[in-house]
Amino acid sequence: MTAPDKNGGADVAAQQHYFATCPKGLEAVLARELRALGIKAVQESIAGCYFECEQLQAYNACYRSRVANRIVLVLLRREFDSGEALLAAASACDWRVHIDAGQTVQIDFNGSNTFIRNAKYGAQLVRDALNDYFRAHGEGRIEIDAANPDVRLYARLFKRRFTLGIDLVGTSLHQRGYRGEGGEAPLKENLAAALLMLCDWPAMAAEGASFVDPFCGSGTLLIEAALQAANIPSGYLRDDWPLLRLLSADHAAWQDLLGAAAVDIENVSLACAINGSDASQAAVDIANRNIERAGLSGLISVSRAGLESLQAANCFAHDNGLLLCNPPYGQRLGEKAGLDALYATLGSVMKDNCTGWQAGILSDDAELGWRVGLRSFRQHKVYNGNIECRLLRYRVSAENALKPRVNIETGETDVAREAAASEKMPAVQLSDNAKMLANRLRKNLRRLKTWLASQTAPSFRVYDADLPEYAVAIDCYSARPLQQFTKTSASASVYKQSQNSNQNPGQLPAHKQD
Ligand SMILES: C[S@@+](CC[C@H](N)C(=O)[O-])C[C@H]1O[C@@H](n2cnc3c(N)ncnc32)[C@H](O)[C@@H]1O
């Protein structure tokens, strides 16, 4: 790595090392985004990606990345065995290339290990390193300003590995600047952007597909969808760029970049329709204010509507589109119980209106995905803050509609249970053979109970062809028993046999689920 020239601005041809941070679970999306920005040497890490590139490419990433939280110019990245060794290495970095001793500094130190037991001590070590460095060069001590520093240093310790660098962006990049109010449980802007990217929204938008969020809340997905569709850089509303306060800043290159990416926001037009709705008028008002702040009024339509009233709504008029949403969570809004019905309604709206569309649902409970009644073709694990979630993706079509599941405790199908609850249809009863199998499953579950309590594995085999009548394997994929029929050659023949015997829908092996 060649250091930038202090007097003549940065040597923009020099390759430098950077680290882009992102929410856990989005590392692969960020890596793809950085590569799409022309950066070749990208390496995924935990909650971020390391990369190597020229300064101008790093500037471009700062201005355009929709997924990153911060971008750090890395000055030191090594393993250490002691605080003294770390201090010595940090004081040997060439700080004067980037920082003037007169500038105020804040040190964001994260992590601890056996020799740096807390972040406060770690930050103190880095501060000492800078003071040692500047003293050795005949300059004064650095001044700390926690609230409004000229330069923010990023220090991260993971086990023995220590990374130290200069934060180029200051305020996290997810704060685009359009969100004045968040409403209830809003998504972070960079998570919303990543969900859209995971659903291939940019390519769909380029083909004129429609976008719908029926739980739009403060409008984050709608706004990010419009920004991606119009190729508006994520940093278009920002005016504070700490990277320009560094001695190594290349102001001319930055101005060129801004000039080339300039957005005439007044005259942006979209080839696709973007529609949101929410049951809450307060949420609709917040979304409209956020859309206005983003400069996107007129490009996004938001209305007050409960999900239940969305049948045959105009927003579904196009035959190609993406429905993406994060319905209320049991943990954060509402109660789990009511969510079963909400997801079932969402499924009906999708099946009745969105044939040929793609859909994505962000949920903290993948089990609820089954309530939609469609087979999900892909699931992505992501984190909404600290909550582990799944983005469940669907292709909406009659072929992907799920048949009803059977509850082995009661013998009812999902459909029958719902219908029984609404007194429209009696619950389906198990046949004698199916009761025998259900009894065996109950017995096996009882036998496995103690072992299960000590396990963290997400799946286990509860039944392995125990009964000659049912030569199938049944795996359980969650706390709630699911039936997964693994067809062996033996099971295939039983499956066929049971179909031939006109098994009714209440009999267990009548359909396969995944
Ligand atoms: C988790 S929030 C969505 C947050 C949104 N993605 C954002 O970034 O602001 C869920 C939203 O669903 C709305 N909601 C709840 N039940 C609804 C229903 N039956 N129909 C339509 N909207 C509903 C709530 O008002 C809330 O704004």
PDBQT file of the ligand as one rigid body, heavy atoms in Angstrom, charges set to zero:
ROOT
HETATM    1  C1  LIG A 601     -43.422  -3.274  11.406  1.00  0.00    +0.000 C 
HETATM    2  S1  LIG A 601     -44.394  -1.950  10.887  1.00  0.00    +0.000 S 
HETATM    3  C2  LIG A 601     -43.775  -1.609   9.279  1.00  0.00    +0.000 C 
HETATM    4  C3  LIG A 601     -42.637  -0.646   9.338  1.00  0.00    +0.000 C 
HETATM    5  C4  LIG A 601     -42.198  -0.118   7.999  1.00  0.00    +0.000 C 
HETATM    6  N1  LIG A 601     -41.603  -1.121   7.162  1.00  0.00    +0.000 N 
HETATM    7  C5  LIG A 601     -41.252   1.046   8.211  1.00  0.00    +0.000 C 
HETATM    8  O1  LIG A 601     -40.070   0.933   7.851  1.00  0.00    +0.000 OA
HETATM    9  O2  LIG A 601     -41.659   2.044   8.785  1.00  0.00    +0.000 OA
HETATM   10  C6  LIG A 601     -45.929  -2.698  10.565  1.00  0.00    +0.000 C 
HETATM   11  C7  LIG A 601     -46.989  -1.741  10.075  1.00  0.00    +0.000 C 
HETATM   12  O3  LIG A 601     -48.133  -2.529   9.782  1.00  0.00    +0.000 OA
HETATM   13  C8  LIG A 601     -49.284  -1.745  10.044  1.00  0.00    +0.000 C 
HETATM   14  N2  LIG A 601     -50.437  -2.675  10.187  1.00  0.00    +0.000 N 
HETATM   15  C9  LIG A 601     -50.733  -3.497  11.219  1.00  0.00    +0.000 A 
HETATM   16  N3  LIG A 601     -51.835  -4.235  10.950  1.00  0.00    +0.000 NA
HETATM   17  C10 LIG A 601     -52.225  -3.889   9.693  1.00  0.00    +0.000 A 
HETATM   18  C11 LIG A 601     -53.294  -4.314   8.835  1.00  0.00    +0.000 A 
HETATM   19  N4  LIG A 601     -54.171  -5.234   9.209  1.00  0.00    +0.000 N 
HETATM   20  N5  LIG A 601     -53.382  -3.767   7.612  1.00  0.00    +0.000 NA
HETATM   21  C12 LIG A 601     -52.488  -2.823   7.191  1.00  0.00    +0.000 A 
HETATM   22  N6  LIG A 601     -51.478  -2.362   7.982  1.00  0.00    +0.000 NA
HETATM   23  C13 LIG A 601     -51.335  -2.896   9.207  1.00  0.00    +0.000 A 
HETATM   24  C14 LIG A 601     -48.924  -0.959  11.286  1.00  0.00    +0.000 C 
HETATM   25  O4  LIG A 601     -49.692   0.239  11.365  1.00  0.00    +0.000 OA
HETATM   26  C15 LIG A 601     -47.425  -0.699  11.075  1.00  0.00    +0.000 C 
HETATM   27  O5  LIG A 601     -47.219   0.580  10.503  1.00  0.00    +0.000 OA
ENDROOT
TORSDOF 0
